[in-house]
């Protein structure tokens, strides 16, 4: 209900004129500059992401690159049946989920903790220097990262050489399947944790300093301010990145793992991406590999949709929300 100031009578909100929807032609003319700016990116995405998706039809074929898609016979769901009954695929799924769960617990929180620590550094110059040093490894390729770890923790590396000088021998962390999970997690933390700090520091920069001042006046200590001011400010970003992480959970670093797969064996290093690569590109079973890749993509989509719905239930926007 609202009151008409001229007559003093109450009028219903329903009596107000309805909101007129702007025609799409008018919106196109209004936003033509923005549309021109994003057109090259949309074109690249369409050419290199969406158009190639039509090639997934080979998952329902007995595909051979020598005869092409049109001449390859359709076999229905036979390739998918092979996927779910293949023990190597199930082992790859198991390894993928184990690595994802382990890194979700021991890698995902690291950028948050580092961002909180850096945010507590009072000197801007020192904060910038530390941040630059920490996220520098992000620009290294996985070949360089694995090589550095090999030079430090390999059988002929620095640590093994010092241990041999002290009378110990047989140290080679790079070929030990029992510690492979810890190794790849440490590599991921060293390479990418610093890059994740940027997002959380940007979120912390938006926190109103008056909230901290008010909490100090109320007698809140450092930990109370972190719990009641800082972490609530980071909560939307944390949930958003967690959703994206779950959607990408079945992709756990193709380059990183394929470089070390031969050293530790397929029992611990075979994941879905390496499985698809070896089945399709190396072994030439393109249809089977396409079916396995589609299964992975559908599961990842379901994880994103489910996590996004859960974010809505706890009051967060998530990746997207209905208008």
N, C-alpha and C positions, 0 to 999 in steps of 0.2 A: 504493500500500500504506500502511496505517496500523497502529499497534500498540495493542492493547487493554491499558490500564494495569492493569486488575484481574487479567488472566490472563497478560499478557506475550506473548501470541500475536499474530501479524500477521493483520490482516483486510484483505480486498480492498475498495477503494473501491466496487466494483460491488455489494458486499453491503449498502451503506448504503441506507436507504429513499430512493426516488426523490423528487425535488422535486415537490410537489403544486401543480398549477396552480389559482390562485384563480378561482372562477367569476366570470363577467362581471357577474352581478347583485350579488355582493359588492363587486366593484370599483366598480360604479356607486354603491352606497350609501356606500362609503368616500370616493369622490371627488366626491360630489354638490355640495359647495360650490364646488369648482373648475369643475365642469361648468356650474353656474349662472352663474359669472363669465364664462366664455367663450362662453356661449350667444348673447348679442347679437352678438358679433363673427362667430360662425359663421353666424348668420342673415343678417347683412349681406353676408358673403362669398357665401353661397349665392344670395341674391336678385340681387346686382349683378355677380357674376362667373360663377357656374356655370349658373344658369338661362338667362342670355342666350346661353350657348354653344350652346343648341339652335337658335338662329337661324342657325348656320353651315350649316344645310341648304340655304340659298339658293345656296351655292356650286355645287350640283349642279342648279340650276334656271335657267330663263330668267325670273328674278324681276322682278316689277313691283310697286312699293308700292301701285299702284292696285287690283290684284286680290288681293294678299295671298299668303302662302306656300301656302295650300291650293289656290288656283286657278292658281298659276304652274306651267307644265309643266316636267317633269324633262328635263334634257339630258345627264345622265351626267357624263363627264369633259371635256366640251367646253370649259368655262371654264378648267380647268387646262391644257388644251392651248393655249389662247389666252395664258395667262400665260407659259408657257415659250417661246413663239414671238414674244412681243411685245418688240421692241427697246427700248422705253422701260422695261419692267420690268427687262431685263438691265442697262441703264445705271443704273437705280436700285440694283440689287444691287451693281454695281461701285462706285458712289459710297459706298454704305453700308459695304462692306468696307474701302475705302480710309480712310474717316474713322475706323472702328473700330480698324483696325490702327495708324493714326497716333496716336490718343488712348491706345491701350493702351500704347504705348511712351513717349509724352511727357506723358501726363496721369496715368495710374494710379500711377506711382512718386512723384508730387509729394507726396501726403498722407503717405506713408511718410517721405520725407526731412524734411518739415516737423515731423512728430511726433518724429523723432529729434533735430532741432535744438531743439525746444521742451523735450524731456525733459532736455536738457543744461543748460538755464537753471536756475540754482540758486535764484533768488528766486521763491517761489510767486506773489507779487503780480504781478511782471513777466510770468511765464508765463501767468497768467490774463488779464492785459490784452492780451497779444499774441494769445492764442487767441480772445478775444472779438472783436477787430478783424478777424482773418483769416476767421472763419466767419460774420461778419455778412452778407456778400453772399449767402449761401445763402438768406436770407429774402426777397431781392428777386425779383420776377417777371422772366421773360425779357424782357418789354416794357421794363422799367426798365433791365435790363442792356444790351440792344441800344441803347437810347436814350443811355445813358451813353457807350458806345463810339462811337456816332454823333457825339456832341458833342465827342469827343476826336479821333477818327480819320477823321471824315467830310470831305466836300469843303468844308464850311463850319465845320469843327470847329477846335479849339484848335491842333492841330499844323499843319493846313493854313494857318491864319491867320498863325502865326509864320513858316512857310516863305515865304509871300507877302511878308511884311515883309522877309525876308532876300533876296528876289529870285528865289525858286523858285515854281513853280506846277504845277498838275496833280496834286496829292496827294489821293487819295481811297481810303483803304484799304477802306472799306465796300462799294465797288462793283467791286473788283478780283478777278476770278475766280482769278488766279494765286496770290493770297495768302489765299484764302478758307479753306483748310484751317488755316493758321496762325491766322487770325482766330477761328474758332469754337473752336479748341483753347485759345487764350488766354482767351476768354470763359468756357469751362468751368472752366479752372483758377482764374480769379478768383472765379467764383461758388461752386464746389462743393469745391475742394480743402480749404478750411478746415473744412468739415463732416466730411470724411473723417478729419481729424486726430483727432476725438473717439474713433473706434473704435480707432485704433492707440495713442493715449495710454491708453485703458482697458486694452488688452492689456499695455502697458509697466508699468502700475501693479501688475500681478499678478506681476511678476518678483521673486523673492526677493532682497533686498538682500545677503544673505550670499554669493550667487554673485559679485556685484561685489567684495565684500570679499575673498573667497578668490582671485579673479583678480588683484586688486591685490597681495596677499601673494605670489602666484606670479610677479609681475613683469610682468603684462600691461598694456600701455598702453591709451590710449583706443580706438584702432582695433581692437586685439585684443579688448577687452571688448565692443565693438559687434559684432564678427564672431562671437564665440564665445558670447556671452550674450544680447545684445539681439536680434539677428536671429533666432536659433533660437526665442526667445520669441514673435516676431511671425510666424513661419512659418505656423502653423495659420490665423491670421487672414488673412494675405496670400493663402494658397491658397483659403480660403473666399470672399473677396471677388473673387478672380480668376475662380473658377467662376461666381459670380453675374454678374460683368461679361461673361463669355463668353455666358452665357444671355441677357443683355440687349444683346448686341453688335449685333443687327439693329435695335435701337431707339436711335438716336443723337441724340435731342433733337428731337421734333416741333415744339414751340413755337419753339425757337431757330432752326431752319432755315426754317420756314414764314414767319417774320418777315423773313428776309433772302433768301428764294428769288427774289423779284422783282428785287432789286437786282443780283444776280450771275448770274442765269440758271439754268435747269434743268440745264445740262450739268454743273455742279459741286455744286448744292444740292439736286437731286432725290434723295431717299432713299426707302426702302420705305414709311415712314409717310406721307410727303407724297404719294407715288405712289398709295397706297391711298385717301387722303383725296380727292385730285382726281378719281380715277377713279370713286369711289363717291358721295361727297357732292356734288361740283361737277358732274361729267358725268352722274351718275345711273346708271352701270353698276354696280349694286349686286352682282350675282352675280360679275362679274369681280373686283371689289375684294375680295369675301369670299374668293374662291379665292386671290388673292394674299396676303391676310392669313393664311389657313390655312397656306400654304406657309411663310411667315415663322415662324409659331408652331411648326410641326413641326421646322424647322431649328434654332430656338432650343432646343427641347426636346432634340434630339439633341446639341447642343453642351453642354448642362448635364449630360446623362447621360455623355457621353464624358469631359468634364473631371472629373466626380466619380469615374469609374472610374480615371482617371489619378491622382487624388489618393490613392485607395486603394492603388494600386501603389507609391506613394512613401511609404506609411506614415501618411498623414493621414486624418482622419475625413471631410473634405469637407462637403457639404451634408447628407448623410444616409448611413447605413450600416445594413446588416442586423444585427439583433440576434443 
